Amino acid sequence: MRPTPESWGGGPTTRTAPPLAPDEGAELVPESGISTRPSRSLALLAAFFALAALGLMFFYSDGKALLEAARNVSWLRLLLPIGLTLLSYVLMALSYEGIARAAGTPIGLWPMLRITFVSNTVNYLVATGGLSGFAFRMYFFTQHGIPMGNAVTISFVQGLLTNLTLLVFLAMGFYFLIAHASLGTAALATAATMLGAFVLLTVLCLVLLVRPQARRRFLVRSVVAGHRLARRFLPSHRLPRRIHLWRVAHNVNSGLDFMLSRWRSMLGPAGWIVLDWLATLGVLKASFWCAGRSLPFGEVAVGFAIGMLASLVSLAPGGIGILEGSMTGVFVTLGIPLETAVVAVLIFRFAYYAVPFLVSLAFFRGMLRASGVPVPSP
């Protein structure tokens, strides 16, 4: 028997979530037996597309012009995109801490910052739709005394707010793309379609947030339809168990109920998340500044929107290759020289992905020691 919308709590007319119980949500965490590793064939396919995208970037570049663009990079200016990346992670940690405070389980900014670095880096290294970073976050949250139910809620609510904000930035990016006069008919039609889709999706998310009864019905029908589609198109060994889909739906519903019932407490985290995305846009803009090119905000938003969308659907860890190729293609379409775009996008990859990885390495060892896990000597 499938769950009914009312069975998720609150009944058809209730708009507020009940207080979080210490063990609430513990059964919603992915079981240890569930593998978060992609299959070997998917990993090979992802590697192929990543290498192909990177290869095409360099194949179509003029070697001498590319070296010249690289030589013209101001290494002192690199401090700006790196600094904005670190600021982005601080803002992200502030959003997590604000949600944890709303749930009654704050742990402090410094521990939250370390957890944010490590869990996000794991997400970039292992392409599992965020499950790897989620598992790390759950482990360290519980190590800091956060009950499992609260830990699940904090993680899901932050993810929901982040993705809802990203939808708005994606819509902005496609709007700027449509407004660019040099687009051809096919590109213009595609951008207009994507803009319409993101606007509708954003409106749907807002409606589901404020209409709990409609949200629960929507989630139930989505799980049923999703499972039917999976049975039709996926091989049996890749077919998700229905209970796992119900867990995701329950988590989404609980997270939205939490946001609605504590909306005043969510204003602060939502503000930090908006500033986080703005800082990320700043990293990309500063990367072009390092390469000697100043871009207006609209063009930066276009490249950012396309790159983030491509990396979200990519099977490669951190969207490697796919993000660079898509961003470079967009910037070239907007009139940026190919070699300058390649260098700037690679600076963005270094600042926003490689630097946090190095910081995470420094944090991870100390976090394992603090949690009592044996750490081998170097």
Secondary structure as UniProt FT lines:
FT   HELIX           5..8
FT   TURN            9..13
FT   TURN            22..25
FT   HELIX           26..28
FT   TURN            32..33
FT   HELIX           40..59
FT   HELIX           63..71
FT   TURN            75..78
FT   HELIX           79..102
FT   TURN            103..104
FT   HELIX           109..125
FT   TURN            129..130
FT   HELIX           131..143
FT   TURN            144..145
FT   HELIX           148..179
FT   TURN            181..182
FT   HELIX           185..210
FT   HELIX           212..233
FT   HELIX           236..238
FT   HELIX           242..261
FT   HELIX           263..290
FT   TURN            291..292
FT   HELIX           297..313
FT   HELIX           317..319
FT   TURN            320..321
FT   HELIX           322..333
FT   TURN            334..335
FT   HELIX           338..349
FT   HELIX           350..354
FT   HELIX           355..370
FT   TURN            371..372
//
